[in-house]
C-alpha cells in the first residue's frame, strides 16, 4: 500500500543582501537578523491514495522539483509534514545518487542498497537491469563517460527493478530516446495495474493525460488547482497564453466553470453587420482554462452533417464545424480556430484559419464572422469535445500577437462505429490502400 499525505508544506531559503551580512549574522551573537526568507513553496496540501497516479505541472521555477525532494526526504521542509506509507522509488535529477568515477555495475550495487535491497537480491537482478537498460559494455565503464540518455536508462532500470509501492518520477525520461521512453511508460503502466502509486512531474502533457488520474498545477510556489488532468492542463495552457500575449492585462482566464452569459450586441449573422439591429447572443459556457476579452464573443459552435445540426455521427462522415464570432472592437487581422479532443482531453487535431493560409480580413465593431471547417471525421468511436479560439495578428509558426478568446469544451459529440468500413484500432483511420503481389517461385530451378 503506497500513500502520500502532504500537509501545510512549505520551503523557504534565507536571502542575504551581501556575504558580509551572512557572516555578521553567523559570527556576532544576538546580532540583528540580516536575512529575508524567500518562499519557494507555501501551504501545499494534498493526498495521494494507494494506486492513484497524480501528475504535477507548472513552469520552470514553480517549485515542482523542490516539492518532490521534500516528499522523498532529500530536502527538509521549512513548514509542514510529509507522511509516506510503503517503499518508495524515486527518479529525480538525472544521475542522482550515481558516483561519476564508479562503473555502472558498481553504481547499481550502491543504488540497489539505497533502495533497501540486499546484496544477494541485487546480484540476482543485475541481468534484468542490464537487459532493460540496454547500454551494453558500458555497464562496466565509469558513469562519467555516459551520455545523458545512458544515465537515465540505468537509473530508471535500477529504480524499477523491483516494483515499488510509490514511484516518483521528475522529468528524467524526457532525455531518453523514443524507444526507451515507450519501454519506461509500459513498465509504469504495468506497475500501475499492479497497484503502484505514481507521482509524476512532466512538461509533456500527453504523458500526464495518458498516465494520471489527477493533476496538480503549481504556480509561484502555490497549489493553484487540484483536479482532473484535462481541467488542470487547460488552466495551465490558458495562463501560459496569457503570460505570452501582448494583451495579457485584458485576458480574463476562467479558473472554474461559470454559467452561460447572455450578451446584447449588434449583429446580423448573414450580412455580417447591421447598424440598427440588436439581438441577444448566448455564448457557450466557458470551462476551466477558457479566457475572454471585452472585444470578442464566441457566440455559438455547431456541428453539422448533411446541413443538419447533430450531436453524433458515424465515423468517416463528412462533417462541418461552424463557429460564429461577434466582434465588439475593431481588429486588423483576426483568425478563428478549433481543436478536437478525446475524452481524456488529449488533442486529436487543431488548426486555425491562419494555419490554413486563409484571411478573414479587417473587422469592425458589430461585425459577425461565420467560419466553417469541413472534413471527413475518420475518428475512433467515442466521445469528443470541440474547443474554439479567436486571436489577432498572425505571425510565423502559427502564433499570434494577441489572444482574444478561447472556449474550452464549447461543444461535444459522439462518434459511432462505421460497421461498413475496415476494421482498425487507434486514434484515427488513415484509410490505407493495400496492394498484394503474389507470385510463384520454381524451387527446382532455384
C-alpha positions as CSV (number, residue, x, y, z in Angstrom):
1,X,0.0,0.0,0.0
2,X,1.5,3.3,-1.1
3,X,0.0,6.5,0.1
4,X,1.3,10.1,0.3
5,X,0.0,12.8,2.7
6,X,1.3,16.4,2.3
7,X,0.2,18.9,5.0
8,X,0.9,22.6,5.0
9,X,4.2,22.0,3.3
10,X,6.5,25.0,2.7
11,X,10.1,25.7,1.9
12,X,12.0,28.9,2.4
13,X,15.6,29.9,1.8
14,X,17.5,32.7,3.5
15,X,18.5,35.6,1.3
16,X,21.2,38.0,2.4
17,X,22.0,41.4,0.9
18,X,25.7,40.6,0.9
19,X,28.2,38.0,2.0
20,X,29.2,40.2,4.9
21,X,25.6,40.3,6.2
22,X,25.7,36.5,6.2
23,X,29.0,36.5,8.1
24,X,27.7,39.1,10.6
25,X,24.6,37.1,11.4
26,X,26.6,33.9,11.9
27,X,29.5,35.3,13.8
28,X,28.0,38.0,16.1
29,X,25.9,36.7,18.9
30,X,22.5,38.5,19.2
31,X,23.1,40.5,16.0
32,X,20.2,41.9,14.2
33,X,18.7,39.5,11.6
34,X,20.3,40.1,8.3
35,X,18.3,37.8,6.0
36,X,14.9,37.7,4.5
37,X,13.0,34.5,3.8
38,X,12.4,33.6,0.1
39,X,9.5,31.2,-0.1
40,X,9.8,28.6,-2.9
41,X,6.7,26.7,-1.8
42,X,4.0,27.6,0.6
43,X,0.8,26.0,2.1
44,X,0.9,22.9,-0.1
45,X,-1.8,20.3,0.9
46,X,-2.8,17.2,-1.0
47,X,-3.2,13.4,-0.5
48,X,-2.5,10.6,-2.9
49,X,-4.4,7.4,-2.4
50,X,-3.0,3.9,-2.9
51,X,-2.8,3.0,-6.5
52,X,-3.6,6.6,-7.7
53,X,-1.5,8.4,-10.3
54,X,-1.0,12.2,-9.8
55,X,0.8,14.5,-12.3
56,X,2.4,17.8,-11.2
57,X,2.7,20.5,-13.8
58,X,3.9,24.1,-13.9
59,X,6.5,26.3,-15.5
60,X,10.2,26.0,-14.7
61,X,10.9,27.5,-11.3
62,X,7.3,27.0,-10.0
63,X,8.6,24.7,-7.2
64,X,7.8,21.2,-8.6
65,X,11.2,19.6,-8.1
66,X,11.6,21.2,-4.7
67,X,8.2,19.6,-3.7
68,X,9.4,16.2,-4.8
69,X,12.7,16.5,-3.0
70,X,10.8,17.2,0.2
71,X,8.5,14.3,-0.3
72,X,11.4,11.8,-0.8
73,X,13.3,13.4,2.1
74,X,16.4,14.8,0.3
75,X,15.4,18.3,1.2
76,X,13.9,19.3,4.6
77,X,10.7,21.4,4.7
78,X,10.6,24.7,6.5
79,X,7.0,24.1,7.5
80,X,4.6,21.3,7.3
81,X,4.9,17.5,7.1
82,X,5.0,14.6,4.6
83,X,3.8,11.1,5.5
84,X,4.6,8.2,3.2
85,X,3.4,4.6,3.5
86,X,5.2,2.0,1.5
87,X,8.5,1.5,-0.3
88,X,9.5,4.5,-2.4
89,X,11.5,4.5,-5.7
90,X,12.4,8.0,-6.9
91,X,13.9,9.1,-10.2
92,X,14.6,12.8,-9.7
93,X,17.6,14.7,-11.0
94,X,19.5,12.9,-13.8
95,X,22.1,10.5,-12.4
96,X,21.1,11.5,-8.8
97,X,23.0,9.2,-6.5
98,X,25.4,7.9,-9.1
99,X,29.2,8.3,-8.4
100,X,30.7,9.5,-11.7
101,X,34.0,7.6,-11.1
102,X,32.3,4.3,-10.4
103,X,31.2,1.9,-13.1
104,X,27.6,1.4,-14.0
105,X,27.7,-2.0,-12.3
106,X,29.2,-0.6,-9.1
107,X,26.6,2.2,-9.1
108,X,23.8,-0.5,-9.5
109,X,25.1,-2.2,-6.4
110,X,25.1,1.1,-4.4
111,X,21.8,2.3,-5.7
112,X,20.2,-1.1,-5.0
113,X,21.3,-1.0,-1.4
114,X,19.9,2.5,-1.0
115,X,16.6,1.1,-2.2
116,X,16.7,-1.4,0.6
117,X,17.8,-4.4,-1.5
118,X,20.2,-7.0,-0.2
119,X,23.4,-7.8,-1.9
120,X,22.0,-11.2,-3.0
121,X,18.9,-9.6,-4.4
122,X,20.9,-7.1,-6.4
123,X,23.1,-9.8,-7.8
124,X,20.0,-11.7,-9.0
125,X,18.5,-8.6,-10.5
126,X,21.6,-7.3,-12.4
127,X,21.0,-9.4,-15.6
128,X,17.4,-8.0,-15.8
129,X,18.7,-4.4,-15.1
130,X,21.3,-4.8,-17.8
131,X,18.8,-6.1,-20.3
132,X,16.3,-3.3,-19.6
133,X,18.9,-0.5,-19.7
134,X,20.4,-1.8,-23.0
135,X,23.8,0.1,-22.6
136,X,25.9,-3.0,-23.5
137,X,29.6,-3.0,-22.4
138,X,29.2,0.5,-20.9
139,X,27.8,-1.2,-17.8
140,X,31.5,-1.7,-16.8
141,X,32.6,1.8,-17.8
142,X,32.7,4.8,-15.4
143,X,29.5,6.7,-15.4
144,X,31.3,9.9,-16.3
145,X,31.6,8.7,-19.9
146,X,27.9,8.0,-20.2
147,X,25.6,10.2,-22.3
148,X,22.6,11.7,-20.5
149,X,20.4,9.1,-22.2
150,X,22.5,6.2,-20.9
151,X,22.4,7.6,-17.4
152,X,18.6,7.8,-17.3
153,X,18.4,4.3,-18.8
154,X,20.5,2.8,-16.0
155,X,18.8,5.0,-13.3
156,X,15.3,4.0,-14.3
157,X,16.3,0.3,-14.7
158,X,17.6,0.3,-11.1
159,X,14.7,2.3,-9.6
160,X,12.1,0.0,-11.1
161,X,13.9,-3.4,-10.9
162,X,11.5,-4.3,-8.1
163,X,8.0,-2.9,-8.2
164,X,7.8,-0.1,-5.6
165,X,4.7,0.9,-3.6
166,X,5.3,4.5,-4.6
167,X,7.1,5.6,-7.8
168,X,8.2,9.3,-8.1
169,X,9.5,10.5,-11.5
170,X,10.7,14.0,-12.2
171,X,11.2,14.8,-15.9
172,X,14.1,12.4,-16.2
173,X,12.5,10.4,-19.0
174,X,12.5,13.4,-21.3
175,X,16.2,12.9,-22.2
176,X,15.7,9.3,-23.3
177,X,15.1,8.2,-26.9
178,X,11.5,7.4,-28.1
179,X,12.0,3.6,-27.9
180,X,13.3,3.7,-24.3
181,X,10.5,6.2,-23.3
182,X,8.0,3.7,-24.6
183,X,9.6,0.9,-22.6
184,X,9.5,3.1,-19.5
185,X,5.9,4.0,-19.9
186,X,5.0,0.4,-20.5
187,X,6.6,-0.5,-17.2
188,X,4.9,2.3,-15.4
189,X,1.5,1.2,-16.7
190,X,2.3,-2.3,-15.7
191,X,3.2,-1.2,-12.1
192,X,0.0,0.9,-12.0
193,X,-2.1,-2.1,-12.9
194,X,-0.4,-3.9,-10.0
195,X,-1.2,-1.1,-7.5
196,X,1.8,1.2,-7.5
197,X,1.1,4.8,-6.6
198,X,2.6,7.3,-9.1
199,X,3.7,10.9,-8.6
200,X,4.8,12.2,-12.0
201,X,6.3,15.6,-12.9
202,X,6.4,16.4,-16.6
203,X,6.1,19.2,-19.2
204,X,4.8,16.5,-21.7
205,X,1.1,17.0,-21.3
206,X,0.2,14.0,-23.4
207,X,2.0,11.8,-20.8
208,X,0.1,13.4,-17.9
209,X,-3.2,12.7,-19.9
210,X,-2.2,9.1,-20.5
211,X,-0.8,8.1,-17.1
212,X,-2.6,10.2,-14.5
213,X,-5.9,10.2,-12.7
214,X,-5.4,13.7,-11.2
215,X,-3.1,16.6,-11.8
216,X,-1.8,19.5,-9.6
217,X,-0.9,22.9,-11.0
218,X,1.9,24.6,-9.1
219,X,2.4,28.3,-9.8
220,X,4.8,30.6,-8.0
221,X,5.1,28.1,-5.1
222,X,1.4,27.7,-4.5
223,X,-1.0,24.9,-5.4
224,X,-3.4,26.6,-7.8
225,X,-5.6,23.7,-8.9
226,X,-6.1,20.0,-7.9
227,X,-8.4,18.4,-10.4
228,X,-8.7,16.0,-13.4
229,X,-5.8,16.3,-15.8
230,X,-7.9,17.9,-18.5
231,X,-9.0,20.8,-16.3
232,X,-5.6,21.4,-14.8
233,X,-3.8,21.3,-18.2
234,X,-6.4,23.6,-19.7
235,X,-5.8,26.2,-17.0
236,X,-2.0,25.8,-17.3
237,X,-2.2,26.4,-21.1
238,X,-4.5,29.4,-20.8
239,X,-2.2,31.1,-18.2
240,X,0.8,30.4,-20.4
241,X,-1.0,32.0,-23.4
242,X,-2.0,35.0,-21.2
243,X,1.6,35.5,-20.0
244,X,3.0,35.3,-23.5
245,X,0.4,37.6,-25.1
246,X,0.9,41.3,-25.8
247,X,-2.6,42.0,-24.3
248,X,-2.3,39.8,-21.2
249,X,-3.8,42.5,-19.0
250,X,-7.1,42.3,-21.0
251,X,-7.3,38.5,-20.9
252,X,-9.6,37.0,-18.2
253,X,-8.9,33.4,-17.6
254,X,-11.6,31.1,-16.1
255,X,-10.3,29.2,-13.0
256,X,-13.6,27.3,-12.8
257,X,-16.7,26.7,-15.0
258,X,-19.1,29.6,-15.0
259,X,-22.7,29.9,-16.1
260,X,-23.7,30.8,-19.6
261,X,-23.6,34.5,-20.2
262,X,-26.2,36.5,-22.2
263,X,-24.7,39.3,-24.2
264,X,-26.5,42.0,-26.0
265,X,-24.8,43.2,-29.2
266,X,-25.3,44.5,-32.7
267,X,-25.3,41.6,-35.1
268,X,-26.5,40.4,-38.5
269,X,-25.4,36.8,-38.9
270,X,-25.9,36.7,-42.6
271,X,-24.8,40.2,-43.6
272,X,-22.0,40.4,-41.1
273,X,-23.0,43.9,-39.9
274,X,-26.2,45.9,-39.3
275,X,-26.2,49.3,-37.6
276,X,-29.7,49.2,-36.1
277,X,-30.3,45.5,-35.4
278,X,-29.9,44.3,-31.9
279,X,-30.3,40.7,-30.7
280,X,-29.3,38.6,-27.6
281,X,-26.5,36.2,-28.1
282,X,-25.9,33.2,-25.9
283,X,-22.2,32.5,-25.6
284,X,-21.0,28.9,-24.8
285,X,-20.4,28.3,-21.2
286,X,-16.6,28.6,-20.7
287,X,-14.9,25.7,-18.9
288,X,-11.7,25.9,-16.8
289,X,-8.9,27.4,-18.9
290,X,-11.2,29.4,-21.1
291,X,-10.4,33.1,-21.5
292,X,-12.2,36.2,-22.8
293,X,-11.6,39.8,-23.7
294,X,-14.2,42.6,-24.0
295,X,-13.7,42.9,-27.7
296,X,-14.7,39.3,-28.8
297,X,-17.6,36.9,-28.1
298,X,-17.6,33.4,-29.4
299,X,-21.4,33.3,-30.0
300,X,-22.0,29.7,-30.9
301,X,-20.3,26.4,-32.0
302,X,-22.4,24.0,-34.1
303,X,-21.7,20.6,-35.7
304,X,-23.4,19.7,-39.0
305,X,-23.8,16.6,-41.0
306,X,-25.7,17.0,-44.4
307,X,-26.7,20.5,-43.3
308,X,-28.3,19.2,-40.1
309,X,-27.1,20.0,-36.6
310,X,-26.1,16.8,-34.9
311,X,-24.6,15.5,-31.7
312,X,-23.4,12.2,-33.0
313,X,-22.4,10.7,-36.4
314,X,-20.9,7.6,-37.9
315,X,-17.1,7.6,-38.2
316,X,-15.8,8.7,-41.6
317,X,-18.8,11.0,-42.2
318,X,-18.2,14.4,-43.8
319,X,-18.9,17.0,-41.0
320,X,-18.8,20.8,-40.7
321,X,-17.9,22.7,-37.5
322,X,-19.4,26.2,-37.7
323,X,-18.2,28.9,-35.3
324,X,-20.0,32.3,-35.1
325,X,-17.9,35.1,-33.6
326,X,-19.2,38.6,-32.7
327,X,-16.7,41.4,-32.6
328,X,-17.2,44.3,-30.2
329,X,-14.0,46.0,-31.3
330,X,-12.0,46.5,-34.5
331,X,-9.2,44.2,-35.3
332,X,-6.9,44.2,-38.3
333,X,-6.0,40.5,-38.7
334,X,-8.4,38.2,-36.7
335,X,-8.3,34.4,-37.0
336,X,-10.5,31.6,-35.8
337,X,-9.5,28.1,-34.9
338,X,-10.8,24.8,-33.4
339,X,-9.4,21.8,-31.6
340,X,-10.9,18.3,-31.2
341,X,-10.0,16.4,-28.0
342,X,-10.9,13.0,-26.8
343,X,-12.5,12.0,-23.5
344,X,-9.1,12.3,-21.7
345,X,-8.5,15.8,-23.1
346,X,-5.8,14.8,-25.5
347,X,-5.7,16.9,-28.6
348,X,-6.6,14.9,-31.7
349,X,-6.4,17.7,-34.2
350,X,-6.1,21.5,-34.2
351,X,-5.9,24.2,-36.8
352,X,-6.8,27.9,-37.5
353,X,-7.7,30.0,-40.5
354,X,-4.1,31.4,-40.3
355,X,-2.5,27.9,-40.3
356,X,-4.7,27.2,-43.4
357,X,-3.3,30.3,-45.0
358,X,-6.8,32.0,-45.1
359,X,-7.5,35.6,-44.2
360,X,-10.7,36.9,-42.6
361,X,-9.6,40.5,-43.1
362,X,-10.2,43.6,-41.0
363,X,-13.3,43.6,-38.8
364,X,-15.1,46.4,-37.0
365,X,-17.4,46.8,-34.0
366,X,-20.6,44.9,-34.7
367,X,-19.1,42.5,-37.3
368,X,-20.0,38.9,-37.1
369,X,-17.8,36.3,-38.7
370,X,-19.1,32.8,-39.5
371,X,-16.4,30.3,-40.1
372,X,-17.0,26.7,-41.3
373,X,-14.4,23.9,-41.2
374,X,-15.4,20.8,-43.2
375,X,-13.6,17.5,-43.2
376,X,-14.1,13.7,-43.1
377,X,-14.0,12.7,-39.5
378,X,-12.4,9.3,-39.6
379,X,-12.2,9.1,-35.8
380,X,-12.4,6.1,-33.4
381,X,-15.7,5.6,-31.8
382,X,-16.1,7.5,-28.6
383,X,-16.8,10.9,-27.1
384,X,-15.1,14.1,-28.2
385,X,-15.2,17.8,-27.4
386,X,-14.6,20.9,-29.6
387,X,-12.6,23.8,-28.2
388,X,-12.6,27.1,-30.1
389,X,-10.5,30.2,-30.1
390,X,-10.0,33.7,-31.7
391,X,-6.7,35.6,-32.0
392,X,-5.4,38.6,-33.8
393,X,-2.2,39.2,-35.8
394,X,-0.8,36.0,-37.2
395,X,3.0,35.6,-37.1
396,X,5.4,32.8,-38.0
397,X,4.8,29.2,-37.0
398,X,1.0,29.7,-36.5
399,X,1.5,32.0,-33.5
400,X,-0.4,35.2,-32.8
401,X,0.3,38.6,-31.4
402,X,-2.9,38.8,-29.4
403,X,-5.0,36.0,-27.8
404,X,-8.6,37.3,-27.8
405,X,-10.9,34.4,-26.7
406,X,-10.9,30.7,-26.1
407,X,-13.9,28.5,-25.1
408,X,-12.8,25.1,-23.7
409,X,-15.2,22.3,-24.4
410,X,-17.6,24.6,-26.3
411,X,-19.4,21.6,-27.8
412,X,-19.3,17.8,-27.7
413,X,-20.2,15.0,-30.0
414,X,-20.2,11.2,-30.1
415,X,-18.6,9.2,-33.0
416,X,-20.3,5.8,-33.8
417,X,-18.5,2.9,-35.3
418,X,-18.7,2.5,-39.1
419,X,-19.7,-1.1,-39.4
420,X,-19.3,-0.9,-43.2
421,X,-15.7,0.3,-43.0
422,X,-12.5,-1.6,-42.5
423,X,-11.5,-3.0,-39.1
424,X,-8.9,-0.8,-37.3
425,X,-7.8,0.4,-33.9
426,X,-6.1,3.7,-32.9
427,X,-7.0,7.3,-32.9
428,X,-8.0,7.9,-36.5
429,X,-8.5,5.8,-39.6
430,X,-5.7,6.5,-42.1
431,X,-7.7,4.7,-44.7
432,X,-4.8,2.7,-46.1
433,X,-4.8,1.3,-49.6
434,X,-3.4,-2.2,-49.6
435,X,-1.9,-3.9,-52.7
436,X,-0.9,-7.6,-52.6
437,X,1.5,-9.1,-55.2
438,X,1.6,-12.9,-55.2
439,X,3.9,-14.9,-57.4
440,X,5.3,-18.5,-57.7
441,X,8.9,-19.5,-57.4
442,X,10.3,-22.5,-59.3
443,X,12.0,-24.3,-56.4
444,X,13.8,-26.8,-58.6
445,X,15.2,-24.0,-60.8
446,X,16.3,-22.1,-57.7
